[in-house]
Amino acid sequence: MKKVRALIIALICVSLLAACGTRNQPAQSSESSNIEGDVSKQEVIWAEKLPYEISKWHEVTRYTGDTDGDGSDENVVLLTSAEYDEDGEFFWNDGQNWALFVEDRGENYLLLNEYLNAGSVYFEVLDLYMEEGTKPQINVIVSTTSGFSLTSYAFSKDEDGYVVVPQYDSGAATVAGTNRRFSSIPEY
């Protein structure tokens, strides 16, 4: 069992390092996109109207900065359907809805919209250093008691949207045949 846990930890570390290293740096296109392989074969998230129910949710955190490489700032907003308690702290239920979107000049790119049972969502914005300069990337970590995933999103000018690049997904315990014994990611 220790070998399985060590293997899972190693896979997570390799995935995180690969996101910053050259191994996951994409083949160069005419616009020097930072997404590996043929963009037309990958999932792309285009601007859309946000679902109404999301407008009722509460903001967990926000980042303001250039996430699409155009030189102007966007907002990356993480929301949850969890309510506040009397002290103004989140009242975490056994599960809640989560949404993460990029707001760019009145357009919204919904990167994540899902219900998580006993889980949390985290994100980071980073720059990948490439030969022609830096390319912004958003990494989203979804952690539940039964699984863990890391997905990267990077804006493609050719596609006019964020290209989805799954980095790692442990799968649910019943699907992947794993039992997540420990995670140092804080519980909610």
C-alpha positions as CSV (number, residue, x, y, z in Angstrom):
1,M,0.0,0.0,0.0
2,K,2.9,2.3,0.7
3,K,4.1,1.7,-2.9
4,V,0.7,2.7,-4.3
5,R,0.7,5.9,-2.2
6,A,4.2,6.8,-3.2
7,L,3.3,6.2,-6.9
8,I,0.3,8.5,-6.6
9,I,2.4,11.2,-4.9
10,A,5.1,10.8,-7.6
11,L,2.5,11.2,-10.3
12,I,1.1,14.3,-8.8
13,C,4.6,15.8,-8.4
14,V,5.5,14.9,-12.0
15,S,2.3,16.5,-13.2
16,L,2.9,19.7,-11.3
17,L,6.6,19.9,-12.4
18,A,5.6,19.1,-16.0
19,A,3.2,22.0,-16.0
20,C,6.2,24.3,-15.4
21,G,8.7,22.4,-17.4
22,T,9.4,22.0,-21.1
23,R,7.8,18.6,-21.4
24,N,4.3,20.0,-21.4
25,Q,5.2,23.0,-23.5
26,P,3.2,22.8,-26.7
27,A,4.2,22.5,-30.2
28,Q,4.6,25.9,-31.7
29,S,1.8,27.2,-34.0
30,S,1.6,30.4,-36.1
31,E,0.7,32.4,-32.9
32,S,3.1,30.4,-30.7
33,S,0.3,29.0,-28.6
34,N,1.3,27.4,-25.3
35,I,-0.9,24.3,-25.8
36,E,0.6,21.0,-26.7
37,G,-0.5,19.3,-29.9
38,D,-3.2,20.2,-32.4
39,V,-5.6,22.7,-30.7
40,S,-8.5,21.6,-33.0
41,K,-8.5,18.2,-31.3
42,Q,-8.6,19.6,-27.7
43,E,-11.6,20.9,-25.7
44,V,-11.9,24.7,-25.9
45,I,-14.0,26.9,-23.6
46,W,-15.5,29.9,-25.5
47,A,-17.1,33.0,-24.0
48,E,-20.7,32.4,-22.8
49,K,-23.4,33.8,-20.6
50,L,-22.9,32.5,-17.1
51,P,-25.8,30.3,-15.8
52,Y,-28.2,32.3,-13.7
53,E,-27.8,30.2,-10.5
54,I,-24.1,31.2,-10.3
55,S,-25.0,34.8,-9.7
56,K,-26.4,33.8,-6.3
57,W,-23.2,32.1,-5.2
58,H,-20.5,33.6,-3.0
59,E,-17.0,34.6,-4.0
60,V,-14.2,32.5,-2.4
61,T,-11.3,34.3,-4.1
62,R,-10.4,36.4,-7.1
63,Y,-7.3,37.1,-9.1
64,T,-6.9,40.2,-11.4
65,G,-4.2,40.1,-14.0
66,D,-3.5,39.2,-17.6
67,T,-4.5,35.6,-18.2
68,D,-4.8,35.6,-22.0
69,G,-1.6,37.4,-23.0
70,D,-3.3,40.5,-24.5
71,G,-1.7,43.0,-22.1
72,S,-4.9,43.8,-20.3
73,D,-6.2,42.5,-17.0
74,E,-8.9,39.8,-16.6
75,N,-10.6,38.6,-13.4
76,V,-10.5,34.9,-12.5
77,V,-13.3,34.3,-10.0
78,L,-13.9,31.3,-7.8
79,L,-17.4,31.0,-6.4
80,T,-19.2,28.4,-4.2
81,S,-22.9,27.8,-3.3
82,A,-21.9,27.4,0.3
83,E,-23.6,29.8,2.6
84,Y,-22.1,32.0,5.3
85,D,-22.5,31.3,9.0
86,E,-23.2,34.1,11.6
87,D,-19.5,34.9,11.9
88,G,-19.2,35.5,8.1
89,E,-17.3,32.3,7.6
90,F,-18.3,29.7,5.0
91,F,-20.6,27.0,6.3
92,W,-19.3,24.0,4.4
93,N,-21.9,21.3,3.8
94,D,-21.1,17.7,2.8
95,G,-21.0,19.1,-0.7
96,Q,-21.6,22.3,-2.7
97,N,-21.4,23.7,-6.1
98,W,-18.3,25.4,-7.4
99,A,-17.7,27.6,-10.3
100,L,-14.5,29.2,-11.7
101,F,-14.7,31.7,-14.6
102,V,-12.6,34.3,-16.4
103,E,-14.2,37.6,-16.9
104,D,-12.8,39.6,-19.8
105,R,-14.3,42.9,-20.9
106,G,-17.9,41.7,-20.4
107,E,-17.3,38.2,-21.7
108,N,-17.1,35.2,-19.4
109,Y,-15.3,31.9,-19.9
110,L,-16.7,29.2,-17.5
111,L,-13.7,26.9,-16.7
112,L,-15.5,24.9,-14.0
113,N,-19.1,24.4,-12.9
114,E,-19.7,21.3,-10.9
115,Y,-21.0,19.9,-7.6
116,L,-18.4,18.4,-5.4
117,N,-19.2,16.0,-2.6
118,A,-16.8,16.7,0.3
119,G,-14.4,18.6,-1.9
120,S,-12.7,21.9,-2.7
121,V,-11.4,23.8,-5.7
122,Y,-8.1,25.8,-5.8
123,F,-6.5,27.6,-8.7
124,E,-3.2,29.3,-9.5
125,V,-2.2,31.6,-12.3
126,L,1.3,31.3,-13.6
127,D,3.5,32.2,-16.5
128,L,5.2,29.6,-18.7
129,Y,8.6,30.9,-19.9
130,M,9.0,30.1,-23.5
131,E,11.5,31.1,-26.2
132,E,9.3,34.0,-27.5
133,G,8.3,35.2,-24.0
134,T,5.8,34.2,-21.3
135,K,2.4,32.6,-21.7
136,P,-0.1,32.8,-18.9
137,Q,-1.8,29.6,-17.7
138,I,-4.5,28.8,-15.1
139,N,-4.1,25.6,-13.2
140,V,-7.2,24.3,-11.4
141,I,-6.9,21.7,-8.6
142,V,-10.1,19.8,-7.6
143,S,-9.7,17.8,-4.4
144,T,-12.3,15.5,-2.9
145,T,-12.0,12.7,-0.3
146,S,-12.1,10.2,-3.2
147,G,-10.1,11.9,-5.9
148,F,-7.7,14.6,-7.1
149,S,-7.4,16.3,-10.5
150,L,-5.2,19.0,-12.0
151,T,-6.3,20.7,-15.2
152,S,-4.6,23.6,-17.1
153,Y,-6.2,26.3,-19.1
154,A,-4.4,28.6,-21.5
155,F,-5.9,31.1,-23.9
156,S,-5.6,30.4,-27.7
157,K,-5.9,33.4,-30.0
158,D,-6.6,31.0,-32.9
159,E,-9.6,29.5,-31.1
160,D,-10.6,32.7,-29.2
161,G,-11.0,30.6,-26.1
162,Y,-9.3,28.7,-23.3
163,V,-7.9,25.3,-24.3
164,V,-8.3,22.6,-21.7
165,V,-5.3,20.4,-20.9
166,P,-6.0,17.7,-18.3
167,Q,-2.7,17.1,-16.4
168,Y,-3.7,14.4,-13.9
169,D,-6.9,12.8,-12.6
170,S,-6.9,10.1,-10.0
171,G,-10.5,9.3,-10.7
172,A,-13.1,8.4,-8.1
173,A,-12.3,5.6,-5.7
174,T,-15.0,3.4,-7.2
175,V,-14.0,4.2,-10.8
176,A,-10.2,4.1,-10.6
177,G,-10.0,1.4,-8.0
178,T,-8.1,3.6,-5.5
179,N,-8.6,4.6,-2.0
180,R,-7.3,8.0,-1.1
181,R,-5.7,7.5,2.3
182,F,-4.3,11.0,2.9
183,S,-4.0,14.5,1.4
184,S,-2.2,17.5,2.8
185,I,-4.6,19.8,1.0
186,P,-6.6,21.6,3.7
187,E,-10.1,20.4,4.3
188,Y,-12.8,23.0,4.1
